[in-house]
Structure formats: C-alpha cells, structure tokens
Amino acid sequence: MTTPAALVLAAGQGTRMKSKRPKVLHEVAGRPMVRHVVEALRGAGIQRIVVVVGHGADGVRAALGDMNVEFAVQEEQLGTGHAVMQAEPLLAGHGGPVVVTCGDVPLLRPETVAQLVETHVARGAAATVLSAMVDDPTGYGRVVRAQAPAAAEPGRLIRIVEHADASPEERAIREVNSGTYCFDGGRLFEALRAVRPDNAQGEYYLPDAVHVLAQGGGFVQAVIAPDADEILGVNTRVELARAEAVYRRRIVEHWMLQGVTIVDPDTVYIDADVSLAPDVTVLPFTFIRGNTRIEEDCRIGPHADIADSVVERGAAVERAVVKGSRIGPGCAVGPYAYLRPGTVMEERARVGSFVEVKKSRIGPESKVPHLSYVGDAVLGRDVNLGAGTITCNWDGFNKYETVIEDGARIGSNTNLIAPVRIGKGAFTGAGSSIAKDVPADALAIERAEQRNIEGWAVRRRQRAEAEKTAAGRAGAPGAGADESPPADGPGGDKGTS
C-alpha cells in the first residue's frame, strides 16, 4: 500500500481550559498532549506527519521541534474541516491513506491507529471513522450504521449525527465518533471543498466530508476502538485529570509486567519517558518524572521525587528530592535530602538527612550524613563531612569551588570558604571557618581560644537580682517626681533597662 500520512489538528485555543497555554501543550504523564499524539502516529508506522497550528503556534512548534514533523497554519479558526484544508498544499499529491486526528487525544494507542489504517486499506474505503462504545454518549456524535449491510460491506456507515440533531432513537446509540479518521488522500480535499458552513457556528466540519464521500458512492465504514478511553478528548481540567489518571495506570501496569515492584500503584506517579529496570522497588507516594532512568535492584521511596536523573544499580532514595543528578551504584540518599542539578554521587556514597547538594561530585564511599550544604564542590574518596558543614561558595558576585581530597575529615560546624582545598587525609576542627588551603594530613583549627571565667555566673545572677529589686522600689507609692514607674505600671515586673 502507499505509505500513509497523518494530520494532527492543534490550532484551537481551548478556551474551556481557562489557560494562557495552548490546550495541546498541557501535559499528561510529563509530555505535552500533542507529543503523545505524534508518538502514537509514529508508533503506528506513519513517518510523514503534518501538524496544523494556529493559537500559540510558536509554542507548539517548539514542543515538537525534535520530532521531524511539518507544519501548516490555520490563521483563522473556522472548524475542523477548514483546519484540514490548510494542509492541502503539503499533501495535495499524496494519494495514500491520510489519518486525521486531534492534538488533544493523548490516550490514543499506536496499535489502534495501525488497525484503523489496515482496515481502511483492506476495504478500499473512501473514509474510515474510529468509533467507540461508551456508557454515556451525551455530547458525542452518533455513528449510524446500515441496518442490514451487505455481506460484502460489513460495518458500512450511513452518517454521523451530532447529539443536538439526533432523534430519540439515534440518541440511544452508544457507538460514537472519536474525531479520528482515515481518508483516501486522493479524495479528501475534493470532499472538503464540497462542505458548506451550514451550522450555527458558521464553521466547516470534518464529519461533513464523511457525508460527502458516502453520498458520492464511496464506501465509508466505522472501526470500533478496543478501549473507549482512547478517544477521550481533553477540553477541561477535569478531563485532563481523567486522562492523567488513565495514562498513569497504564504506565504502572506496564512496569509491573516488566518486573518492577510497585507497592501501591494508586500513589505512584511515573512519567512516560521514565525507564525502570527489573527488580526496582517503588514505594508509596513517589514521583519519578522526566527523563529518569533507574537501574536494577534500586529502592525508591517512600515519598521520593526524582526528575531527569540516573539512579544506578542497588541505590536507595528515601524521602528525598532529586533533580538533574546521577546517583551511583550502592549509594544512599535521604531521608529529607535535596540533590540539585549537576550533582554526581559515585559508588557507595551517602547523603543523609537535611543535606542539600548542588553541582558537586561526592566521591566513592564519601559521606555527608546530615545538616550540611555542599555547593560547587568536589569530594574525593572516603571523605566525611561532620554535621553542619557548609561550603561557602558565593561571595555575592561569583561562585567558587571547594575541593576536599581523599580521606579528609571535616569537623562539625565547619565553614569552608571557597575557593579552598583540603588536602588528602587532612582534618578540620569543629567550629572552624577555613579560608586557606589545608595541606595533606594537617589539622586546621580556626577559632578563639576558650577562656573559663570562674564565678562569673554567680556574680551575674546577683547583679540581675539587685537590678530587679531597685526597679521595684522605683515604682512603689511615694516615689519621687523624678522616678519613673516601670513600663507596665505600679507593681509591674519589667525592668527599665
């Protein structure tokens, strides 16, 4: 058969979304809806795809910039039929099948598109409508089939009746139009030129082209989608949430069938571009987003949020936020840690509770156990940072690097004032502010010498008691005119100092 092409209608504003963002750019499972549609078409073997853009065209172009699609522009939104006509200059010479669908149907599966095209070609149809059986068809166009189709023409479609125009008998039909079609490319645009805007909106409707082809003697049929969820078009935030829930369930079921343990699928969110290896365990209330890859034997969660990161074999991430980072094999992160973009943890490194790491490398078997900030730093092998260690990486104008070499030990509450280098095997004393390089195997201490003043606390308490007594006398009745009472009046217990 002639290679199929496809048209994606993505020009509408989507006013019911009540958003400044074009409707087709709202995301489901971490991808704009229009990308899901293009991926489904590509998965069905369709290589030539034209996207009709209009409202927010630049944003749609940017979202599909890496997908090798062509664009047609609908300057004025005059209906779905008019949108398809804008692609005629690109597809006028295409005589093979043309799939037409919308950019707001993110649940459409590649297998369904492939079956639509195959059935269309096998029957030599002028048009094939993808339909679905739904429990509540309210608002959908009804698919009216021939009552007694000839044996040679099973599935013949007579017409599509919009809900508002349907008779009571037609409204009882549960088979509805999905808005996805396969047309004979040689007859599509000719049929559209015969369509008239004879409706309240004054628009050119694509289903009318189906009527034109049927009335002209062409064979028009309907193919029922295996899953009614596939035809869900997203027009409101409510429908967006529903699409997200359906897609999320598909994803978690897919990974469980691939050998991933997901303890509570209802509380786990995994984006479409995530990759999980067998024997990964995902615990409840976990988000795995963006282009994240998690290798085998990892334990993720509970309450983990990982985006655009790599977690290598046997690592564990618990109650932590990880963005744009690489976590090496056997590493441990959390609880309550934050890895910001540019962080690299090498094998068996540990980042513990209330630690933030940014654009830093944590060397093999190094530990940042708790209550620390590590930014723009390089830690060697087997480094230990005591609680409260801070890399002071910014002077208000520029960022500077801290280097801590293999085996160094950083005492609790140490401030490392970058740029600074701590040599191999060196120590810093707790409470130090280190602004100069520390040689290998040295001990660096920077703090005032402790001085114990005997009896100071006794004398301070005695003085405080005397001040309190004097203040009480000053506020008593008969005090001199030059004596002021305490701030809260006679008998108050607040001093004047």
C-alpha positions in Angstrom: 0.0 0.0 0.0 1.0 3.6 -0.4 2.8 5.0 2.7 0.2 6.6 5.0 0.5 10.2 6.1 -1.2 11.9 9.1 -2.7 15.3 10.0 -2.8 16.5 13.7 -5.2 19.3 14.4 -3.6 21.5 17.0 -4.8 25.1 16.2 -7.5 25.6 18.7 -7.3 27.8 21.8 -9.1 25.5 24.1 -11.0 28.2 26.0 -12.6 25.8 28.4 -9.2 25.0 29.8 -9.1 28.6 31.0 -5.4 28.9 30.5 -2.9 31.1 28.7 -1.2 27.9 27.5 -2.4 26.3 24.2 -4.6 23.3 25.1 -2.4 20.8 23.3 0.6 21.8 25.4 -0.9 20.8 28.7 0.9 17.7 29.9 -0.2 14.2 30.6 2.5 12.0 32.2 5.1 14.6 31.7 4.6 15.1 28.0 2.5 17.7 26.1 -0.6 16.1 24.8 0.3 16.8 21.2 3.6 14.9 21.6 1.6 11.8 22.8 -0.4 12.0 19.6 2.6 12.3 17.4 4.3 9.4 19.2 1.2 7.3 18.7 1.2 8.0 14.9 4.9 7.3 14.7 4.4 4.1 16.6 1.8 3.1 14.0 4.5 3.4 11.3 3.4 6.8 10.0 6.5 8.9 9.1 5.1 11.9 7.4 3.1 14.0 9.9 1.7 17.4 9.3 0.6 19.4 12.4 -1.9 22.2 11.8 -1.1 25.1 14.2 -2.9 28.4 15.0 -3.3 29.7 18.5 0.1 29.5 20.3 1.7 28.3 17.1 5.3 29.1 18.3 4.9 27.1 21.5 3.5 24.1 19.6 6.4 24.3 17.1 8.9 24.4 19.9 7.3 21.4 21.7 7.6 19.3 18.5 10.9 20.8 17.3 12.8 17.5 17.6 10.1 15.2 16.1 10.6 15.9 12.4 7.1 17.0 11.6 5.8 19.5 9.1 3.5 22.5 9.9 0.5 24.1 8.3 -1.0 27.3 9.7 -4.7 28.0 10.3 -4.8 31.7 10.7 -8.5 31.9 11.5 -10.1 29.0 13.4 -13.1 28.1 11.2 -13.7 24.5 12.1 -12.0 21.1 11.8 -12.7 20.9 8.1 -11.1 24.2 7.4 -8.1 23.2 9.5 -7.5 20.1 7.3 -7.8 22.3 4.2 -4.8 24.3 5.4 -2.6 21.2 4.8 -3.6 20.8 1.2 -0.5 22.5 -0.2 1.6 19.9 1.7 -0.5 16.8 0.9 -2.1 17.6 -2.4 -0.1 15.0 -4.2 -0.5 12.3 -1.6 -2.8 9.6 -2.8 -2.4 7.1 0.0 -4.2 6.9 3.3 -4.3 10.1 5.5 -5.1 9.7 9.2 -6.6 12.8 10.7 -6.8 13.2 14.5 -6.7 15.9 17.1 -3.8 17.0 19.3 -5.9 16.6 22.5 -6.3 12.8 22.5 -3.3 11.7 24.5 -4.6 8.2 25.2 -4.7 7.1 21.5 -2.6 3.9 21.1 -0.3 3.1 18.2 -1.9 -0.3 17.8 -5.3 1.3 17.3 -4.0 3.7 14.7 -2.3 0.9 12.8 -5.6 -1.2 12.9 -7.5 1.8 11.6 -5.2 2.2 8.6 -5.0 -1.5 7.9 -8.8 -1.9 7.9 -9.2 1.2 5.7 -6.8 -0.1 3.1 -8.2 -3.7 3.2 -11.7 -2.5 2.4 -10.7 0.2 -0.1 -12.7 2.7 1.8 -13.1 6.4 1.0 -13.2 7.1 4.7 -12.9 5.1 7.9 -14.1 6.5 11.2 -12.6 5.4 14.5 -15.6 5.0 16.9 -16.0 3.8 20.4 -18.8 2.2 22.6 -19.4 4.4 25.6 -21.8 4.1 28.5 -22.9 7.7 28.3 -22.8 9.1 24.8 -24.2 12.5 25.7 -22.5 15.2 23.7 -20.9 12.9 21.2 -21.8 12.5 17.5 -23.6 9.1 17.0 -22.4 6.6 14.4 -25.4 5.4 12.4 -24.7 2.2 10.5 -26.7 0.5 7.7 -29.4 -1.6 9.3 -28.7 -4.7 7.1 -25.3 -4.2 5.5 -24.5 -6.4 2.6 -22.2 -9.2 3.3 -19.5 -7.6 1.2 -19.8 -4.3 3.1 -19.7 -5.1 6.8 -19.5 -2.0 9.1 -20.9 0.4 6.4 -21.5 3.8 7.9 -24.6 5.8 6.8 -23.9 9.0 8.6 -22.7 10.7 11.8 -25.4 12.6 13.7 -24.4 15.3 16.2 -26.1 15.0 19.6 -28.1 18.1 19.2 -29.5 16.9 15.8 -30.1 13.3 16.8 -33.6 11.8 17.1 -34.6 9.9 20.3 -33.7 6.6 18.5 -30.4 7.9 17.4 -29.6 9.3 20.9 -30.0 5.8 22.2 -27.0 4.7 20.1 -23.9 4.1 22.2 -21.4 4.0 19.3 -19.9 7.5 19.0 -17.5 9.3 16.7 -14.0 9.7 18.2 -12.8 12.5 15.9 -10.1 10.3 14.4 -10.4 9.3 10.8 -8.6 7.6 7.9 -9.3 9.1 4.5 -8.3 8.2 1.0 -5.8 11.0 0.3 -6.9 11.3 -3.3 -10.5 12.2 -2.4 -10.1 14.0 0.9 -9.6 17.6 -0.2 -12.1 17.3 -3.1 -14.7 16.3 -0.5 -13.8 19.1 1.8 -14.4 21.6 -1.0 -17.9 20.4 -1.1 -18.5 21.1 2.6 -20.6 24.2 3.5 -20.7 26.1 6.8 -24.4 25.4 7.2 -24.5 25.5 11.0 -24.9 27.9 13.9 -21.2 28.4 14.3 -20.6 29.1 10.6 -17.7 26.6 10.6 -16.6 23.8 8.2 -16.9 20.5 10.0 -14.7 17.5 9.1 -17.5 14.9 9.6 -19.4 16.6 6.8 -16.6 15.4 4.4 -17.5 11.9 5.5 -21.1 12.5 4.4 -20.0 13.9 1.1 -17.9 10.8 0.4 -20.8 8.5 1.4 -23.3 10.4 -0.7 -20.9 10.3 -3.6 -20.9 6.5 -3.6 -17.7 6.0 -1.6 -17.5 3.2 0.9 -17.4 4.7 4.4 -17.1 2.5 7.5 -16.5 2.7 11.2 -14.0 0.7 13.3 -14.6 0.4 17.0 -11.6 1.2 19.2 -10.8 -1.6 21.7 -10.8 0.8 24.6 -13.2 3.7 24.9 -10.6 5.7 27.0 -8.5 6.1 23.8 -10.9 8.6 22.3 -11.1 10.8 25.3 -10.5 14.4 24.1 -9.3 16.8 26.7 -11.3 20.1 26.8 -11.3 20.9 30.5 -9.1 20.5 33.5 -11.4 17.8 34.7 -10.8 15.8 31.5 -7.1 16.5 31.8 -7.1 14.9 35.3 -9.0 11.9 34.0 -6.6 11.4 31.1 -3.6 11.7 33.5 -5.2 9.0 35.7 -5.8 6.6 32.9 -2.3 7.1 31.4 -0.6 6.8 34.8 -2.4 3.5 35.4 -1.2 2.2 32.0 2.4 3.2 32.9 2.5 1.5 36.3 0.9 -1.7 34.9 3.4 -1.8 32.1 6.3 -1.6 34.5 4.9 -4.1 36.9 4.6 -6.5 34.0 8.3 -5.8 33.2 9.4 -6.9 36.7 9.2 -3.7 38.7 7.6 -3.9 42.2 5.2 -1.0 42.8 3.9 -1.5 46.3 0.9 0.9 45.9 0.1 1.8 42.3 -2.5 4.3 43.3 0.0 6.6 44.9 2.9 6.3 42.5 3.4 8.7 39.6 5.7 7.7 36.7 6.2 9.9 33.6 6.0 8.5 30.1 9.7 8.9 29.4 11.0 7.2 32.6 12.9 3.9 32.3 12.9 1.3 35.1 14.9 -1.9 35.2 13.6 -5.3 36.6 13.8 -5.7 40.4 13.4 -2.0 41.1 11.1 -1.4 44.1 8.9 1.7 44.2 7.3 2.6 47.5 4.2 4.7 48.1 3.9 8.4 47.4 6.7 8.5 44.9 7.1 10.7 41.8 9.5 9.6 39.0 9.5 12.3 36.3 11.1 13.5 33.1 13.9 11.6 31.5 14.8 9.5 34.6 16.5 6.1 34.4 16.6 3.7 37.4 18.7 0.6 37.2 18.0 -2.8 38.8 17.8 -3.5 42.5 17.2 0.1 43.4 14.7 1.0 46.2 12.9 4.3 45.6 10.7 5.9 48.2 8.6 6.3 50.1 8.0 10.0 49.4 10.7 10.3 46.8 10.6 12.9 44.0 13.1 12.2 41.2 13.3 14.1 37.9 15.7 13.9 35.0 18.2 11.8 36.9 20.0 8.5 36.7 19.9 6.1 39.7 22.4 3.3 39.3 22.2 -0.3 40.4 21.4 -1.0 44.1 21.0 2.6 45.2 18.3 3.8 47.6 16.4 7.1 47.6 14.2 7.7 50.6 12.1 10.8 51.2 14.3 12.9 49.0 14.1 15.4 46.1 16.5 14.6 43.3 16.8 16.8 40.1 19.2 16.5 37.3 21.6 14.3 39.2 23.4 11.0 38.9 23.4 8.6 41.9 26.0 5.9 41.6 25.7 2.2 42.4 25.0 1.3 46.0 24.5 4.9 47.1 22.1 6.0 49.8 20.1 9.3 49.7 17.9 10.6 52.4 15.7 10.9 54.3 15.0 14.6 53.7 17.9 15.3 51.3 17.8 17.6 48.3 20.1 16.9 45.3 20.0 19.8 42.9 21.1 19.7 39.2 24.7 18.8 38.5 25.1 16.5 41.5 27.1 13.3 40.9 27.4 10.7 43.7 29.9 7.9 43.0 29.6 4.4 44.2 28.5 3.8 47.8 28.5 7.5 48.7 25.9 8.7 51.2 23.9 11.9 51.5 21.8 11.9 54.6 19.1 13.9 56.4 18.7 17.6 55.8 21.6 17.8 53.3 21.5 20.0 50.2 23.9 19.3 47.4 24.3 21.4 44.3 26.6 21.0 41.2 29.0 18.8 43.2 30.7 15.5 43.0 30.6 13.2 46.0 33.4 10.7 45.7 33.3 6.9 46.3 32.4 5.9 49.8 32.2 9.5 50.9 29.6 10.6 53.4 27.6 13.8 54.0 25.4 12.4 56.8 23.4 15.3 58.0 22.7 19.0 58.2 25.0 20.3 55.6 25.2 22.4 52.4 27.6 21.3 49.6 27.7 23.5 46.6 30.2 23.7 43.7 32.4 21.2 45.5 34.5 18.1 44.6 34.8 15.5 47.3 37.4 12.6 46.9 37.1 9.1 48.1 36.2 8.3 51.7 35.6 11.9 52.8 33.4 12.6 55.8 31.7 15.9 56.5 30.5 16.5 60.1 27.1 17.8 60.9 26.7 21.5 60.0 29.4 21.6 57.4 28.8 24.5 54.9 30.7 25.2 51.7 30.6 29.0 51.4 30.7 29.1 47.6 29.4 32.6 46.8 30.9 36.0 47.6 27.8 37.9 46.4 29.2 38.1 42.9 30.8 34.8 41.8 30.7 31.2 42.7 33.9 29.4 43.8 34.9 25.7 44.1 35.8 23.7 47.2 38.0 20.7 46.8 38.2 18.1 49.5 40.7 15.3 48.8 40.6 11.6 49.6 40.3 10.6 53.2 39.8 14.1 54.6 37.6 14.6 57.8 35.7 17.8 58.2 34.7 18.6 61.8 31.1 19.6 62.7 30.1 23.2 62.0 33.0 23.9 59.7 32.6 26.7 57.2 34.7 26.1 54.1 35.2 29.5 52.5 35.8 28.9 48.7 38.0 28.8 46.8 39.7 26.4 49.2 41.3 23.0 49.0 41.5 20.5 51.9 44.5 18.1 51.3 44.4 14.4 51.4 43.9 12.9 54.8 43.6 16.4 56.5 41.3 17.2 59.4 39.5 20.4 60.4 38.5 21.2 63.9 34.8 21.6 64.8 33.5 25.1 64.6 36.3 26.4 62.3 36.0 28.8 59.4 38.6 27.6 56.9 39.6 30.2 54.3 43.1 28.9 53.4 44.2 25.7 51.8 45.0 22.9 54.3 48.0 20.7 53.5 47.7 16.9 53.4 47.5 15.2 56.8 47.3 18.5 58.6 44.9 19.6 61.3 43.3 23.0 60.6 41.7 24.9 63.5 40.4 28.4 63.3 38.6 29.6 66.4 39.2 31.8 69.5 40.9 30.0 72.4 38.4 29.0 75.1 38.6 31.0 78.4 36.8 29.9 81.6 35.9 32.8 84.0 35.4 31.3 87.4 32.4 32.6 89.4 31.1 34.8 86.5 27.6 33.2 86.5 27.1 33.8 90.3 28.1 37.4 90.0 25.8 37.9 87.0 22.8 36.5 88.8 23.5 38.6 91.9 23.6 41.8 89.7 20.4 40.8 87.9 18.6 40.4 91.3 19.8 43.7 92.5 18.6 45.5 89.4 15.2 43.9 89.7 14.9 45.0 93.4 15.9 48.5 92.5 13.3 48.7 89.8 10.6 47.5 92.2 11.4 50.3 94.6 11.3 52.9 92.0 7.7 52.0 91.1 6.4 51.9 94.7 3.8 54.6 96.0 5.5 57.8 97.1 8.3 57.6 94.6 9.9 60.9 93.8 8.8 63.0 90.9 12.0 62.3 89.1 11.5 58.5 89.4 9.5 56.8 86.6 7.4 53.7 87.2 8.1 50.6 85.2 6.6 50.3 81.7 3.6 48.2 82.8 2.7 50.4 85.8 3.0 50.0 89.6 3.7 46.5 90.7 5.0 45.5 87.2 7.8 43.1 86.8 9.5 44.6 83.7 12.8 46.4 84.3 13.5 49.8 82.8 16.8 48.7 81.1 
